[in-house]
Structures are given as structure tokens and as C-alpha cells.
């Protein structure tokens, strides 16, 4: 089974996933990024993972990204710190087989432009008592797909966006690989 991980940044979640599955040879990974200088690319290559980069035209207009996914026989897609809206032709090709990780408890603090520190700042500004992560299926709109899993953490009075980000990263690293494995097993057993 081949899983494509889309990432735009450092790739800490992509690395956690790949390391989690390294003793499970039935799963192979590829990494795609919309940023040629994204640290995730070098990290993935150091782990022996094939990588691709692409531009907006490849993603939205000329179907190059979908062609790569088909050519690599991808079964499942994970968005891990990937900020572009997935185009309809890719969503339709992978029905309920694309998941996203969002660093807050959806439906709060989601939508276009809500990522990374912006989310944590919004959570603190709203004086939320808790935040967390949401793993959800991807549809044609930002952060609106069906929720699969959520995990919470406390937002304390002295928390900053940085301290909250650290709590969220811990939840992401703990839960994303396990939730992914559960979904892959369910898909395999259908």
C-alpha cells in the first residue's frame, strides 16, 4: 500500500509517520511538496523516500500531480502541514482517502489562512480553555471534511502561541501515525 504525504514545511509529522511505519514493509511512502526548499524534502530523502515538488499549475491545471499519484499507485493521501486547497479532481479520485491534520479543534479556528501560529494566536485571543488537533477527511473546502479524530490539551493562562504549538505538536506526533494506521487497516479490510 502506497501513501503520499503532502507537506510544505519542516516535515516533523511526515518524519514521525515514516518512522512509525518503518517496521511495516507493506506500507510505502512518497513525499510531495509545493516548496522546492522545504526541509521535509531532504528529511524524506535521508530516510530513503522518493520526493517530488510541484507548482500551482501542476496541481490545479495540468493534472501533473494526479499523474504522479497514479503512476506511483498511491492508495491514500495525508496532508501534513500542506497549505493549498486540494483540487476537486484529486479529491474525487481519492474519495475518503485524503486526510488532513489541523492544529485546533474544528470547527473552531479553521478555514482559509488558518494554519500554524495563526491558529494558536486565534485560540489564545478567543480565551479558549482547550485546544488540540483534528484529523479529518478532505473535501473541496478548507477544514470542512468529516472529522475522524480529535485530541485535546489545556490552554493555560500563561500560554503563548509558541507554548501552545509545542503542546499541539506533541499531540500530532502521538496520534497522527496511529490514526493513519487504523484507517489503512480499515481500508484494507473492506
C-alpha positions as CSV (number, residue, x, y, z in Angstrom):
1,X,0.0,0.0,0.0
2,X,1.4,3.4,-1.0
3,X,0.8,6.5,1.0
4,X,1.5,10.0,-0.4
5,X,2.4,12.7,2.2
6,X,2.0,16.3,1.1
7,X,3.9,18.8,3.2
8,X,5.1,22.4,2.8
9,X,7.4,22.9,5.8
10,X,9.8,21.2,8.1
11,X,8.1,17.8,7.9
12,X,8.1,16.8,11.5
13,X,4.8,15.0,11.1
14,X,5.9,13.3,7.8
15,X,9.0,12.0,9.5
16,X,7.0,10.7,12.5
17,X,4.7,8.8,10.2
18,X,7.5,7.3,8.1
19,X,9.4,6.3,11.2
20,X,6.3,4.8,12.8
21,X,5.7,2.6,9.8
22,X,9.4,1.6,9.1
23,X,8.9,-1.9,10.6
24,X,5.8,-2.4,8.4
25,X,7.1,-3.1,4.9
26,X,3.6,-3.4,3.5
27,X,3.4,0.4,3.6
28,X,5.5,2.6,1.2
29,X,5.6,6.3,1.3
30,X,6.3,9.2,-1.1
31,X,6.5,12.9,-0.2
32,X,5.3,15.7,-2.4
33,X,5.8,19.4,-1.7
34,X,4.8,22.7,-3.2
35,X,8.1,24.3,-2.0
36,X,11.4,23.3,-3.6
37,X,13.3,24.4,-0.5
38,X,11.0,22.7,2.1
39,X,13.1,20.9,4.8
40,X,10.7,18.0,4.6
41,X,12.2,17.0,1.2
42,X,15.8,16.5,2.5
43,X,14.5,14.7,5.6
44,X,12.4,12.3,3.5
45,X,15.3,11.7,1.1
46,X,17.6,10.9,4.1
47,X,15.0,8.3,5.0
48,X,15.1,6.8,1.5
49,X,11.8,8.2,0.5
50,X,11.1,9.4,-3.1
51,X,10.1,13.0,-3.3
52,X,8.6,15.4,-5.9
53,X,8.0,19.1,-6.0
54,X,5.3,20.9,-8.0
55,X,3.9,24.3,-8.8
56,X,0.3,25.6,-8.8
57,X,-0.1,24.8,-12.5
58,X,0.9,21.2,-11.9
59,X,-1.5,20.9,-9.0
60,X,-4.6,22.8,-10.3
61,X,-4.4,22.8,-14.1
62,X,-2.3,20.3,-16.0
63,X,-3.0,17.2,-13.7
64,X,0.8,16.5,-13.3
65,X,0.3,15.9,-9.6
66,X,-2.6,13.5,-10.1
67,X,-0.5,11.7,-12.8
68,X,2.4,11.2,-10.3
69,X,-0.1,9.8,-7.7
70,X,-1.5,7.4,-10.3
71,X,2.0,6.4,-11.6
72,X,3.2,5.7,-8.1
73,X,0.0,3.7,-7.4
74,X,-0.9,5.8,-4.4
75,X,-3.7,4.3,-2.2
76,X,-4.0,7.0,0.4
77,X,-3.0,10.7,0.9
78,X,-2.0,12.5,4.1
79,X,-1.8,16.3,4.3
80,X,0.7,17.1,7.0
81,X,1.4,20.8,7.1
82,X,0.3,21.3,3.5
83,X,-1.5,24.6,3.0
84,X,-3.0,24.6,-0.5
85,X,-6.6,23.6,-1.1
86,X,-6.7,20.2,-2.8
87,X,-8.4,20.5,-6.2
88,X,-11.7,18.7,-6.9
89,X,-10.2,16.3,-9.5
90,X,-7.8,14.9,-6.8
91,X,-10.5,14.8,-4.1
92,X,-12.8,12.9,-6.4
93,X,-10.0,10.4,-7.4
94,X,-9.4,9.6,-3.7
95,X,-12.9,9.6,-2.1
96,X,-12.5,9.4,1.7
97,X,-8.8,8.6,1.1
98,X,-7.3,12.0,1.8
99,X,-6.9,13.2,5.4
100,X,-5.7,16.4,6.9
101,X,-4.2,17.3,10.2
102,X,-5.4,20.7,11.7
103,X,-3.8,22.2,14.8
104,X,-7.1,23.1,16.6
105,X,-10.5,21.6,17.5
106,X,-12.5,22.1,14.4
107,X,-15.0,23.5,13.5
108,X,-13.4,26.3,15.5
109,X,-10.3,28.1,14.2
110,X,-10.3,26.5,10.7
111,X,-10.7,27.8,7.2
112,X,-8.5,29.6,4.6
113,X,-5.5,31.2,6.1
114,X,-5.8,29.4,9.4
115,X,-2.6,27.4,9.9
116,X,0.4,27.2,12.2
117,X,0.9,30.2,14.6
118,X,-2.2,32.0,13.2
119,X,-4.4,29.2,14.7
120,X,-2.6,29.2,18.1
121,X,-2.9,33.1,18.3
122,X,-6.6,32.9,17.5
123,X,-7.2,30.2,20.1
124,X,-5.4,32.3,22.8
125,X,-7.2,35.5,21.7
126,X,-10.5,33.7,22.0
127,X,-9.6,32.7,25.5
128,X,-10.3,29.1,24.8
129,X,-9.8,26.7,27.7
130,X,-8.7,23.9,25.5
131,X,-7.3,23.4,22.0
132,X,-6.0,20.3,20.3
133,X,-5.8,18.6,16.9
134,X,-8.4,17.4,14.4
135,X,-7.8,14.8,11.8
136,X,-10.4,15.0,9.1
137,X,-11.2,13.8,5.6
138,X,-10.5,16.4,2.9
139,X,-13.2,17.7,0.7
140,X,-13.3,20.7,-1.7
141,X,-13.3,23.3,1.1
142,X,-10.7,24.2,3.8
143,X,-11.2,22.2,7.0
144,X,-14.8,21.2,6.4
145,X,-14.5,17.4,5.8
146,X,-15.9,14.9,8.2
147,X,-14.0,14.7,11.5
148,X,-12.2,11.4,12.1
149,X,-10.4,12.0,15.4
150,X,-9.7,14.8,17.9
151,X,-7.4,15.1,20.9
152,X,-7.4,17.9,23.4
153,X,-4.9,19.8,25.5
154,X,-5.5,22.5,28.1
155,X,-4.8,26.1,27.2
156,X,-3.3,27.7,30.4
157,X,-3.4,31.3,31.3
158,X,0.3,31.9,30.7
159,X,0.3,30.0,27.3
160,X,1.9,31.8,24.3
161,X,1.4,30.7,20.7
162,X,4.8,29.0,21.0
163,X,4.0,27.1,24.2
164,X,0.6,26.1,22.7
165,X,2.3,25.0,19.5
166,X,4.6,22.7,21.5
167,X,1.6,21.0,23.1
168,X,-0.1,20.6,19.7
169,X,3.0,19.1,18.1
170,X,3.1,16.5,20.9
171,X,-0.5,15.6,20.2
172,X,0.2,15.4,16.4
173,X,3.2,13.2,16.8
174,X,1.5,10.9,19.2
175,X,-1.8,10.5,17.3
176,X,-1.4,11.0,13.6
177,X,0.6,7.9,12.8
178,X,-1.8,5.7,14.9
179,X,-5.0,7.2,13.3
180,X,-3.5,6.7,9.9
181,X,-2.6,3.1,10.6
182,X,-6.2,2.4,11.8
183,X,-7.7,4.0,8.6
184,X,-5.3,2.0,6.4
185,X,-6.2,-1.2,8.2
186,X,-10.0,-0.5,7.9
187,X,-9.5,0.3,4.2
188,X,-7.5,-2.9,3.6
189,X,-10.2,-5.0,5.4
190,X,-13.1,-3.7,3.3
